[in-house]
Amino acid sequence: MNVAELRKALEGVDPKAQVVVSRETETMEFFEVTDASLRTGTPMRTSTGRAGFRFEKEGTAAWFFISVEEA
């Protein structure tokens, strides 16, 4: 999802609505959004192949990060 798609999804939502992130594995987990910011860096893969991001002031990419905390 990019920022334009996120904005479109939020159109018409009550500005006072609580924002919660959910993740379903064997159980449903809920997280509260604690921060959101645009960061620069370099996308990468870890040694196990998982997606990663190296935060660098002069990085090649700008990603919008949403920080969450278990609810």
MODELLER restraints for C-alpha pairs under 7 A, 6 or more apart:
rsr = mdl.restraints
at = mdl.atoms
rsr.add(forms.Gaussian(group=physical.xy_distance, feature=features.Distance(at['CA:19:A'], at['CA:32:A']), mean=6.65, stdev=0.5))
rsr.add(forms.Gaussian(group=physical.xy_distance, feature=features.Distance(at['CA:19:A'], at['CA:33:A']), mean=6.44, stdev=0.5))
rsr.add(forms.Gaussian(group=physical.xy_distance, feature=features.Distance(at['CA:20:A'], at['CA:30:A']), mean=6.60, stdev=0.5))
rsr.add(forms.Gaussian(group=physical.xy_distance, feature=features.Distance(at['CA:20:A'], at['CA:31:A']), mean=5.64, stdev=0.5))
rsr.add(forms.Gaussian(group=physical.xy_distance, feature=features.Distance(at['CA:20:A'], at['CA:32:A']), mean=4.95, stdev=0.5))
rsr.add(forms.Gaussian(group=physical.xy_distance, feature=features.Distance(at['CA:20:A'], at['CA:33:A']), mean=6.32, stdev=0.5))
rsr.add(forms.Gaussian(group=physical.xy_distance, feature=features.Distance(at['CA:21:A'], at['CA:30:A']), mean=5.71, stdev=0.5))
rsr.add(forms.Gaussian(group=physical.xy_distance, feature=features.Distance(at['CA:21:A'], at['CA:31:A']), mean=5.00, stdev=0.5))
rsr.add(forms.Gaussian(group=physical.xy_distance, feature=features.Distance(at['CA:21:A'], at['CA:32:A']), mean=6.34, stdev=0.5))
rsr.add(forms.Gaussian(group=physical.xy_distance, feature=features.Distance(at['CA:22:A'], at['CA:28:A']), mean=6.85, stdev=0.5))
rsr.add(forms.Gaussian(group=physical.xy_distance, feature=features.Distance(at['CA:22:A'], at['CA:29:A']), mean=5.51, stdev=0.5))
rsr.add(forms.Gaussian(group=physical.xy_distance, feature=features.Distance(at['CA:22:A'], at['CA:30:A']), mean=4.52, stdev=0.5))
rsr.add(forms.Gaussian(group=physical.xy_distance, feature=features.Distance(at['CA:22:A'], at['CA:31:A']), mean=6.22, stdev=0.5))
rsr.add(forms.Gaussian(group=physical.xy_distance, feature=features.Distance(at['CA:23:A'], at['CA:29:A']), mean=5.14, stdev=0.5))
rsr.add(forms.Gaussian(group=physical.xy_distance, feature=features.Distance(at['CA:23:A'], at['CA:30:A']), mean=6.56, stdev=0.5))
rsr.add(forms.Gaussian(group=physical.xy_distance, feature=features.Distance(at['CA:30:A'], at['CA:70:A']), mean=6.26, stdev=0.5))
rsr.add(forms.Gaussian(group=physical.xy_distance, feature=features.Distance(at['CA:30:A'], at['CA:71:A']), mean=5.61, stdev=0.5))
rsr.add(forms.Gaussian(group=physical.xy_distance, feature=features.Distance(at['CA:31:A'], at['CA:68:A']), mean=5.71, stdev=0.5))
rsr.add(forms.Gaussian(group=physical.xy_distance, feature=features.Distance(at['CA:31:A'], at['CA:69:A']), mean=5.24, stdev=0.5))
rsr.add(forms.Gaussian(group=physical.xy_distance, feature=features.Distance(at['CA:31:A'], at['CA:70:A']), mean=4.36, stdev=0.5))
rsr.add(forms.Gaussian(group=physical.xy_distance, feature=features.Distance(at['CA:31:A'], at['CA:71:A']), mean=4.69, stdev=0.5))
rsr.add(forms.Gaussian(group=physical.xy_distance, feature=features.Distance(at['CA:32:A'], at['CA:68:A']), mean=5.36, stdev=0.5))
rsr.add(forms.Gaussian(group=physical.xy_distance, feature=features.Distance(at['CA:32:A'], at['CA:69:A']), mean=5.30, stdev=0.5))
rsr.add(forms.Gaussian(group=physical.xy_distance, feature=features.Distance(at['CA:32:A'], at['CA:70:A']), mean=6.26, stdev=0.5))
rsr.add(forms.Gaussian(group=physical.xy_distance, feature=features.Distance(at['CA:32:A'], at['CA:71:A']), mean=5.49, stdev=0.5))
rsr.add(forms.Gaussian(group=physical.xy_distance, feature=features.Distance(at['CA:33:A'], at['CA:66:A']), mean=6.82, stdev=0.5))
rsr.add(forms.Gaussian(group=physical.xy_distance, feature=features.Distance(at['CA:33:A'], at['CA:67:A']), mean=5.85, stdev=0.5))
rsr.add(forms.Gaussian(group=physical.xy_distance, feature=features.Distance(at['CA:33:A'], at['CA:68:A']), mean=4.42, stdev=0.5))
rsr.add(forms.Gaussian(group=physical.xy_distance, feature=features.Distance(at['CA:33:A'], at['CA:69:A']), mean=6.52, stdev=0.5))
rsr.add(forms.Gaussian(group=physical.xy_distance, feature=features.Distance(at['CA:34:A'], at['CA:67:A']), mean=5.51, stdev=0.5))
rsr.add(forms.Gaussian(group=physical.xy_distance, feature=features.Distance(at['CA:34:A'], at['CA:68:A']), mean=5.31, stdev=0.5))
rsr.add(forms.Gaussian(group=physical.xy_distance, feature=features.Distance(at['CA:34:A'], at['CA:69:A']), mean=6.57, stdev=0.5))
rsr.add(forms.Gaussian(group=physical.xy_distance, feature=features.Distance(at['CA:35:A'], at['CA:66:A']), mean=5.79, stdev=0.5))
rsr.add(forms.Gaussian(group=physical.xy_distance, feature=features.Distance(at['CA:35:A'], at['CA:67:A']), mean=4.98, stdev=0.5))
rsr.add(forms.Gaussian(group=physical.xy_distance, feature=features.Distance(at['CA:36:A'], at['CA:65:A']), mean=5.59, stdev=0.5))
rsr.add(forms.Gaussian(group=physical.xy_distance, feature=features.Distance(at['CA:36:A'], at['CA:66:A']), mean=4.37, stdev=0.5))
rsr.add(forms.Gaussian(group=physical.xy_distance, feature=features.Distance(at['CA:36:A'], at['CA:67:A']), mean=6.11, stdev=0.5))
rsr.add(forms.Gaussian(group=physical.xy_distance, feature=features.Distance(at['CA:37:A'], at['CA:64:A']), mean=5.61, stdev=0.5))
rsr.add(forms.Gaussian(group=physical.xy_distance, feature=features.Distance(at['CA:37:A'], at['CA:65:A']), mean=5.45, stdev=0.5))
rsr.add(forms.Gaussian(group=physical.xy_distance, feature=features.Distance(at['CA:37:A'], at['CA:66:A']), mean=6.72, stdev=0.5))
rsr.add(forms.Gaussian(group=physical.xy_distance, feature=features.Distance(at['CA:38:A'], at['CA:62:A']), mean=6.51, stdev=0.5))
rsr.add(forms.Gaussian(group=physical.xy_distance, feature=features.Distance(at['CA:38:A'], at['CA:63:A']), mean=5.69, stdev=0.5))
rsr.add(forms.Gaussian(group=physical.xy_distance, feature=features.Distance(at['CA:38:A'], at['CA:64:A']), mean=4.25, stdev=0.5))
rsr.add(forms.Gaussian(group=physical.xy_distance, feature=features.Distance(at['CA:38:A'], at['CA:65:A']), mean=6.14, stdev=0.5))
rsr.add(forms.Gaussian(group=physical.xy_distance, feature=features.Distance(at['CA:39:A'], at['CA:62:A']), mean=5.57, stdev=0.5))
rsr.add(forms.Gaussian(group=physical.xy_distance, feature=features.Distance(at['CA:39:A'], at['CA:63:A']), mean=5.52, stdev=0.5))
rsr.add(forms.Gaussian(group=physical.xy_distance, feature=features.Distance(at['CA:39:A'], at['CA:64:A']), mean=6.20, stdev=0.5))
rsr.add(forms.Gaussian(group=physical.xy_distance, feature=features.Distance(at['CA:39:A'], at['CA:65:A']), mean=6.99, stdev=0.5))
rsr.add(forms.Gaussian(group=physical.xy_distance, feature=features.Distance(at['CA:40:A'], at['CA:55:A']), mean=6.08, stdev=0.5))
rsr.add(forms.Gaussian(group=physical.xy_distance, feature=features.Distance(at['CA:40:A'], at['CA:56:A']), mean=5.89, stdev=0.5))
rsr.add(forms.Gaussian(group=physical.xy_distance, feature=features.Distance(at['CA:40:A'], at['CA:57:A']), mean=5.94, stdev=0.5))
rsr.add(forms.Gaussian(group=physical.xy_distance, feature=features.Distance(at['CA:40:A'], at['CA:59:A']), mean=5.30, stdev=0.5))
rsr.add(forms.Gaussian(group=physical.xy_distance, feature=features.Distance(at['CA:40:A'], at['CA:61:A']), mean=5.57, stdev=0.5))
rsr.add(forms.Gaussian(group=physical.xy_distance, feature=features.Distance(at['CA:40:A'], at['CA:62:A']), mean=4.44, stdev=0.5))
rsr.add(forms.Gaussian(group=physical.xy_distance, feature=features.Distance(at['CA:40:A'], at['CA:63:A']), mean=6.38, stdev=0.5))
rsr.add(forms.Gaussian(group=physical.xy_distance, feature=features.Distance(at['CA:41:A'], at['CA:53:A']), mean=6.55, stdev=0.5))
rsr.add(forms.Gaussian(group=physical.xy_distance, feature=features.Distance(at['CA:41:A'], at['CA:54:A']), mean=5.36, stdev=0.5))
rsr.add(forms.Gaussian(group=physical.xy_distance, feature=features.Distance(at['CA:41:A'], at['CA:55:A']), mean=4.25, stdev=0.5))
rsr.add(forms.Gaussian(group=physical.xy_distance, feature=features.Distance(at['CA:41:A'], at['CA:56:A']), mean=4.27, stdev=0.5))
rsr.add(forms.Gaussian(group=physical.xy_distance, feature=features.Distance(at['CA:41:A'], at['CA:57:A']), mean=6.45, stdev=0.5))
rsr.add(forms.Gaussian(group=physical.xy_distance, feature=features.Distance(at['CA:41:A'], at['CA:58:A']), mean=6.73, stdev=0.5))
rsr.add(forms.Gaussian(group=physical.xy_distance, feature=features.Distance(at['CA:41:A'], at['CA:59:A']), mean=3.73, stdev=0.5))
rsr.add(forms.Gaussian(group=physical.xy_distance, feature=features.Distance(at['CA:41:A'], at['CA:60:A']), mean=5.90, stdev=0.5))
rsr.add(forms.Gaussian(group=physical.xy_distance, feature=features.Distance(at['CA:41:A'], at['CA:61:A']), mean=5.50, stdev=0.5))
rsr.add(forms.Gaussian(group=physical.xy_distance, feature=features.Distance(at['CA:41:A'], at['CA:62:A']), mean=6.59, stdev=0.5))
rsr.add(forms.Gaussian(group=physical.xy_distance, feature=features.Distance(at['CA:42:A'], at['CA:53:A']), mean=5.64, stdev=0.5))
rsr.add(forms.Gaussian(group=physical.xy_distance, feature=features.Distance(at['CA:42:A'], at['CA:54:A']), mean=5.14, stdev=0.5))
rsr.add(forms.Gaussian(group=physical.xy_distance, feature=features.Distance(at['CA:42:A'], at['CA:55:A']), mean=6.61, stdev=0.5))
rsr.add(forms.Gaussian(group=physical.xy_distance, feature=features.Distance(at['CA:42:A'], at['CA:56:A']), mean=6.90, stdev=0.5))
rsr.add(forms.Gaussian(group=physical.xy_distance, feature=features.Distance(at['CA:42:A'], at['CA:59:A']), mean=5.13, stdev=0.5))
rsr.add(forms.Gaussian(group=physical.xy_distance, feature=features.Distance(at['CA:42:A'], at['CA:60:A']), mean=5.49, stdev=0.5))
rsr.add(forms.Gaussian(group=physical.xy_distance, feature=features.Distance(at['CA:42:A'], at['CA:61:A']), mean=5.80, stdev=0.5))
rsr.add(forms.Gaussian(group=physical.xy_distance, feature=features.Distance(at['CA:43:A'], at['CA:52:A']), mean=5.93, stdev=0.5))
rsr.add(forms.Gaussian(group=physical.xy_distance, feature=features.Distance(at['CA:43:A'], at['CA:53:A']), mean=4.48, stdev=0.5))
rsr.add(forms.Gaussian(group=physical.xy_distance, feature=features.Distance(at['CA:43:A'], at['CA:54:A']), mean=6.40, stdev=0.5))
rsr.add(forms.Gaussian(group=physical.xy_distance, feature=features.Distance(at['CA:44:A'], at['CA:51:A']), mean=6.12, stdev=0.5))
rsr.add(forms.Gaussian(group=physical.xy_distance, feature=features.Distance(at['CA:44:A'], at['CA:52:A']), mean=5.01, stdev=0.5))
rsr.add(forms.Gaussian(group=physical.xy_distance, feature=features.Distance(at['CA:44:A'], at['CA:53:A']), mean=5.60, stdev=0.5))
rsr.add(forms.Gaussian(group=physical.xy_distance, feature=features.Distance(at['CA:45:A'], at['CA:51:A']), mean=4.73, stdev=0.5))
rsr.add(forms.Gaussian(group=physical.xy_distance, feature=features.Distance(at['CA:45:A'], at['CA:52:A']), mean=5.32, stdev=0.5))
rsr.add(forms.Gaussian(group=physical.xy_distance, feature=features.Distance(at['CA:46:A'], at['CA:52:A']), mean=6.32, stdev=0.5))
